[in-house]
């Protein structure tokens, strides 16, 4: 009993990452996650899941607040953010599995002879790692983007995904370097700062901040794409998954002609289920469809706020909750005005203007927390980084020159 109580005890300070601290603080909630996933596949296990979830919640909170993944280096503080997001993911998903009354059912399996037709262990692993729920009964109706890689063989698929991953990784680093070059000493550093330059007149100030916000959106897109492609290659080549089990994650969001299309089809759906479960479903019960839509985005904003706390504990919640919440408000307005007929060039203009408007607030929240100052793959690639920095500085000087305050 004493060792269990010791594991559950909250430390007063963060400890540096070591093999021992990782095993002692991270592995226990991960083990609870896999255990709950296994149980939700079996009938008559809800009482066990109910008893297990409080322990899981305590262990995730303990891991998120007690381990320093950055090894004391401020530039690596984003690793603490990733740890916190992982623990939120475990706590939220296991809570959903806990209240589930019927076992989950895996509906679709690839037509490959090297994958067993029924295997609880593999299904458990898939349930934990497959946040979108591709092939499960609880994700029916979710949009899956069309495949862009050849599926004639695993090797062809993995080769194409590897090239795409490398390309998007370099693109993400290039754009991130450009963003940091706008203000290397403020939001371009881990100290953070605002993207709104008060020395510029309003029209140029918001033009500059909108350019920064748009660049950040493309950097995030490229990084998500690169990370997913790398994961896909590992799953297909090492774990021998069929390419059909790794459908595309994101689908050219800049082509969206409505907010609904942007968020429900073209942006990634990694945390869609969690946001709907935590925010959408409760507010749907209280306020109907519109409440469900806004509640989903409020949950997204709140989790994005929690994600920033390891980097900057004093981050203000409204800087995340407001812009994400307004995405939901925009979808409600869109449906009230045009129903499901929003589209064409006018729909595209509306979608881009609304996302950039509130994207300014969103990115400014990240910038003030110091997130934009995180390192990237091009930090040590001076010959590539320097021309980008010079180009951005020249443009920024031009803006200040025409603004009358060089």
C-alpha positions, -999 to 999 in steps of 0.1 A, spaced: 0 0 0 28 24 8 45 22 -26 12 30 -43 6 60 -20 42 71 -28 34 69 -66 3 90 -61 19 116 -39 24 150 -56 59 165 -56 64 201 -48 90 207 -75 97 194 -110 125 168 -113 148 165 -143 141 138 -169 161 106 -163 154 70 -170 142 65 -135 119 96 -133 104 87 -167 97 52 -156 83 64 -122 62 93 -134 53 88 -171 49 50 -175 22 46 -147 -5 68 -165 5 52 -198 -1 18 -183 -35 29 -170 -44 42 -204 -37 9 -221 -54 -10 -193 -86 11 -197 -84 7 -235 -83 -30 -231 -112 -31 -207 -134 -10 -229 -132 -37 -256 -147 -62 -232 -183 -65 -219 -192 -59 -182 -160 -40 -173 -174 -5 -166 -172 -9 -128 -135 -17 -131 -130 13 -154 -148 36 -130 -126 25 -101 -94 29 -123 -101 64 -137 -95 85 -106 -61 68 -102 -54 75 -139 -64 112 -135 -41 116 -105 -12 100 -122 -16 121 -154 -17 153 -133 13 142 -113 33 134 -145 23 167 -162 33 189 -132 63 171 -117 86 162 -146 109 186 -163 114 173 -199 134 204 -208 164 193 -187 165 229 -173 170 245 -207 144 272 -215 146 266 -252 134 230 -247 104 241 -225 81 231 -254 89 195 -244 70 201 -211 41 214 -232 41 181 -252 42 161 -220 12 181 -206 -7 176 -238 0 139 -237 -13 136 -202 -45 156 -210 -50 132 -239 -47 102 -216 -70 117 -190 -97 128 -215 -97 96 -235 -98 73 -205 -127 93 -191 -146 88 -223 -138 51 -222 -149 50 -185 -184 63 -192 -188 40 -223 -215 14 -215 -210 -9 -244 -177 -23 -258 -162 -5 -287 -162 -25 -320 -135 -23 -347 -155 -21 -379 -129 -21 -406 -97 -41 -411 -73 -41 -440 -75 -70 -464 -40 -81 -455 -32 -117 -446 -5 -107 -421 -30 -89 -398 -50 -111 -375 -88 -108 -379 -93 -106 -341 -66 -96 -317 -74 -78 -285 -38 -67 -279 -35 -51 -314 -69 -36 -310 -60 -21 -277 -28 -5 -292 -48 8 -322 -75 23 -299 -49 42 -278 -29 55 -308 -58 60 -333 -72 92 -319 -94 98 -350 -109 63 -346 -104 53 -383 -121 19 -386 -140 20 -353 -177 22 -347 -175 54 -327 -160 74 -356 -185 66 -383 -193 97 -404 -159 113 -399 -144 127 -431 -112 110 -443 -91 130 -468 -83 112 -501 -50 93 -502 -21 111 -519 5 84 -517 7 53 -539 -7 22 -522 5 -4 -546 31 -16 -521 43 -8 -486 77 3 -499 62 27 -525 38 42 -499 66 46 -473 90 62 -498 64 87 -509 55 95 -473 92 99 -464 98 124 -491 67 143 -481 77 143 -444 112 156 -452 98 183 -475 73 195 -449 99 194 -421 122 217 -440 93 239 -450 81 242 -414 117 251 -403 120 277 -430 87 294 -421 94 293 -384 127 310 -390 110 337 -409 85 343 -381 112 345 -355 131 370 -377 104 396 -374 114 402 -338 143 380 -326 145 397 -292 108 395 -282 84 368 -296 112 353 -316 128 343 -283 117 321 -254 111 353 -235 80 360 -257 63 392 -267 34 405 -287 31 403 -325 14 437 -325 40 465 -331 27 497 -315 53 517 -334 34 511 -366 1 528 -376 -29 505 -372 -33 494 -408 4 484 -410 4 470 -375 -24 445 -383 -10 438 -418 22 428 -401 5 407 -374 -17 390 -400 13 380 -421 29 366 -390 -3 347 -380 -6 333 -416 30 322 -416 25 305 -383 -6 287 -396 15 273 -425 44 264 -402 20 245 -379 4 227 -410 38 217 -423 50 205 -389 18 184 -383 21 170 -418 58 161 -413 53 145 -380 24 124 -393 43 112 -423 71 101 -401 47 82 -379 31 66 -410 64 54 -423 72 37 -389 37 21 -388 39 7 -423 75 -5 -424 81 -15 -388 47 -25 -375 36 -38 -409 4 -19 -410 -15 -17 -443 -14 18 -459 -52 18 -456 -48 21 -418 -29 53 -422 -52 77 -442 -41 113 -447 -45 136 -417 -50 170 -432 -63 182 -465 -51 216 -479 -70 238 -453 -62 270 -474 -87 257 -500 -117 257 -475 -147 277 -487 -165 276 -454 -156 275 -417 -174 242 -415 -153 227 -442 -121 241 -427 -126 226 -393 -145 195 -400 -128 183 -432 -96 201 -440 -79 207 -407 -65 178 -387 -90 158 -366 -66 144 -340 -84 158 -310 -119 161 -325 -133 133 -304 -119 148 -271 -132 183 -279 -167 170 -287 -167 148 -256 -156 175 -231 -173 205 -245 -196 197 -274 -217 171 -258 -224 189 -225 -234 222 -242 -254 204 -268 -276 189 -240 -280 224 -226 -283 246 -257 -288 224 -287 -268 223 -319 -253 257 -316 -243 251 -281 -226 219 -291 -206 237 -319 -194 265 -296 -188 241 -267 -165 220 -289 -144 250 -297 -144 263 -261 -130 229 -250 -103 233 -277 -94 267 -264 -92 256 -228 -70 227 -237 -47 249 -258 -45 272 -227 -35 243 -205 -9 233 -230 8 267 -226 11 266 -188 43 246 -186 60 273 -208 44 303 -191 23 297 -160 10 333 -161 -6 329 -195 -41 344 -197 -69 319 -205 -89 343 -226 -61 345 -252 -68 309 -262 -105 305 -252 -117 336 -270 -102 330 -305 -112 293 -305 -146 301 -292 -151 327 -319 -144 299 -345 -176 282 -332 -195 315 -332 -184 320 -368 -198 286 -377 -231 294 -361 -233 327 -380 -223 309 -412 -251 284 -408 -277 310 -399 -269 331 -429 -263 306 -456 -272 272 -442 -250 245 -458 -246 265 -490 -215 285 -481 -190 281 -508 -173 297 -539 -150 326 -538 -172 345 -514 -171 316 -490 -133 314 -493 -129 351 -486 -152 348 -456 -134 318 -442 -99 332 -446 -109 366 -432 -125 351 -401 -96 327 -394 -70 353 -399 -89 378 -377 -91 355 -347 -58 338 -357 -41 371 -348 -54 368 -312 -45 331 -311 -9 335 -324 -4 365 -301 -12 343 -272 14 318 -283 39 346 -290 35 361 -255 41 327 -239 74 324 -258 62 294 -279 73 310 -312 109 312 -299 112 274 -297 140 258 -317 135 243 -352 155 221 -376 171 251 -393 185 268 -362 219 252 -369 217 255 -407 232 290 -409 236 292 -448 199 285 -452 187 306 -422 206 338 -429 190 347 -463 156 341 -448 164 364 -418 178 391 -441 147 390 -463 123 393 -434 143 421 -418 143 440 -451 105 437 -453 101 447 -417 123 478 -422 102 487 -452 70 485 -432 85 508 -406 98 532 -433 64 537 -450 48 539 -415 69 570 -409 88 555 -378 119 536 -390 
